[in-house]
Amino acid sequence: MKFKDYVDKIVAKADTKQMYELTCVLNDHFDELLVTDPKMYWEVIHDLHVLVNGYYFDEECALYAVSQFKNEDGTMGQHWAIADTTSVAQQNGITFDKFTPYDWYYVLNMVYSDYYPLVGTSVPNYIQMAKLWIMDKDAPEGKAYRYYMALR
């Protein structure tokens, strides 16, 4: 039998105990896979992320992605916290109907990270740049997450 066949049987029985046990078995194997084949591990995690979240950041993924930024001002990681970027969005009429607060957090920190030499300390300009970038009419759904994955 293939893996999918076992999962199909558990799902057909709607057996939450067996589903939990399956999750535990897989988790143990994923821990080993992270050590033996990290590339494969992260490919599977990406697929699971998209299955659960679509092409959008969740909090954990956004925090990790932003923590890796090598900012042009010589710092590393976030310039603004999620609470700050969410507040700025609300103050500027930016709604989260086409992207998540975590996408916005990623993008606002990304434009700061990459364009500091051009924009300097002008927060309104960063907000405008991030808004234009994430609301690009030509971009596919989930632009921020897709961009992040393309750069990995």
C-alpha positions as CSV (number, residue, x, y, z in Angstrom):
1,M,0.0,0.0,0.0
2,K,1.1,3.6,-0.6
3,F,1.2,6.3,2.0
4,K,-1.9,8.0,0.4
5,D,-3.9,4.8,0.8
6,Y,-3.2,4.7,4.5
7,V,-4.2,8.4,4.9
8,D,-7.4,7.8,2.8
9,K,-8.4,4.9,5.2
10,I,-7.8,7.1,8.3
11,V,-9.8,10.0,6.7
12,A,-12.6,7.7,5.7
13,K,-12.9,6.5,9.3
14,A,-12.7,10.1,10.5
15,D,-10.5,8.7,13.3
16,T,-8.9,11.7,15.0
17,K,-6.8,9.5,17.3
18,Q,-5.3,7.7,14.3
19,M,-4.8,11.0,12.5
20,Y,-2.9,12.3,15.5
21,E,-0.8,9.1,15.7
22,L,0.0,9.5,12.0
23,T,1.1,13.1,12.6
24,C,3.4,11.9,15.4
25,V,4.9,9.2,13.2
26,L,5.5,11.7,10.4
27,N,6.9,14.3,12.7
28,D,9.5,11.8,13.9
29,H,10.5,11.1,10.3
30,F,10.5,14.8,9.4
31,D,12.9,15.5,12.3
32,E,15.3,12.9,10.8
33,L,14.7,14.3,7.3
34,L,15.7,17.7,8.4
35,V,19.1,16.3,9.4
36,T,19.6,13.9,6.5
37,D,18.1,16.0,3.6
38,P,17.3,19.6,4.6
39,K,16.5,20.6,1.0
40,M,13.8,17.9,0.8
41,Y,12.5,18.7,4.2
42,W,12.0,22.4,3.3
43,E,10.4,21.5,0.0
44,V,7.8,19.4,1.8
45,I,7.3,22.1,4.5
46,H,6.8,24.7,1.7
47,D,4.2,22.4,0.1
48,L,2.4,22.0,3.4
49,H,2.6,25.7,4.0
50,V,0.9,26.5,0.7
51,L,-1.7,23.7,1.3
52,V,-2.6,25.3,4.6
53,N,-2.1,29.1,4.0
54,G,-2.1,29.4,0.2
55,Y,0.7,31.7,-1.1
56,Y,0.6,33.9,1.9
57,F,2.9,34.3,4.9
58,D,1.8,33.1,8.3
59,E,3.4,34.7,11.4
60,E,6.2,32.1,11.9
61,C,7.3,32.2,8.3
62,A,7.2,35.9,8.0
63,L,9.3,36.3,11.2
64,Y,11.8,33.9,9.9
65,A,12.0,35.4,6.4
66,V,12.5,39.0,7.8
67,S,15.0,37.8,10.4
68,Q,17.3,36.8,7.4
69,F,17.3,40.3,5.9
70,K,20.8,42.0,5.6
71,N,19.6,45.6,5.6
72,E,21.4,48.3,3.7
73,D,21.7,50.4,6.8
74,G,24.1,47.7,8.2
75,T,21.5,46.0,10.5
76,M,20.0,42.6,10.3
77,G,16.3,41.5,10.4
78,Q,13.2,43.5,11.1
79,H,13.1,47.3,11.3
80,W,9.4,47.2,12.3
81,A,7.6,44.6,14.4
82,I,4.4,43.0,13.2
83,A,2.3,45.1,15.6
84,D,4.0,48.3,14.2
85,T,3.4,47.3,10.5
86,T,-0.2,46.3,11.2
87,S,-0.8,49.6,13.0
88,V,0.7,51.6,10.1
89,A,-1.5,49.7,7.7
90,Q,-4.6,50.6,9.6
91,Q,-3.5,54.3,9.9
92,N,-3.0,54.4,6.1
93,G,-6.3,52.7,5.1
94,I,-4.5,49.5,4.0
95,T,-6.8,46.5,4.3
96,F,-5.8,42.9,4.4
97,D,-8.3,41.5,1.9
98,K,-5.8,40.6,-0.8
99,F,-2.8,39.8,1.5
100,T,-2.2,39.1,5.1
101,P,-0.8,41.3,7.8
102,Y,2.3,39.0,7.7
103,D,2.7,39.7,3.9
104,W,2.5,43.4,4.7
105,Y,5.1,43.0,7.5
106,Y,7.4,41.2,5.1
107,V,7.0,43.8,2.3
108,L,7.4,46.9,4.5
109,N,10.5,45.5,6.1
110,M,11.8,44.4,2.7
111,V,11.5,47.8,1.1
112,Y,13.3,49.3,4.2
113,S,16.0,46.6,3.9
114,D,16.6,47.1,0.2
115,Y,16.0,50.8,-0.3
116,Y,17.4,52.5,2.7
117,P,20.2,54.2,0.7
118,L,17.5,55.8,-1.5
119,V,14.7,56.5,0.9
120,G,16.6,57.1,4.2
121,T,14.3,57.8,7.2
122,S,11.2,58.8,5.3
123,V,8.6,56.4,6.8
124,P,5.8,57.7,4.5
125,N,7.9,56.8,1.5
126,Y,8.5,53.3,2.7
127,I,4.7,52.9,3.3
128,Q,3.9,54.2,-0.2
129,M,6.6,51.9,-1.8
130,A,5.4,48.9,0.1
131,K,1.8,49.6,-0.8
132,L,2.6,50.0,-4.5
133,W,4.7,46.8,-4.5
134,I,2.2,44.6,-2.8
135,M,-0.9,46.0,-4.6
136,D,0.7,45.6,-8.1
137,K,-2.2,44.8,-10.4
138,D,0.0,42.7,-12.7
139,A,1.2,40.5,-9.9
140,P,-0.2,37.0,-9.1
141,E,-2.1,36.2,-6.0
142,G,0.3,35.8,-3.1
143,K,3.1,38.0,-4.6
144,A,5.0,38.6,-1.4
145,Y,5.3,34.9,-0.5
146,R,6.0,33.9,-4.1
147,Y,8.8,36.5,-4.2
148,Y,10.3,35.2,-1.0
149,M,10.3,31.6,-2.3
150,A,11.9,32.7,-5.5
151,L,14.8,34.3,-3.6
152,R,15.5,31.3,-1.4
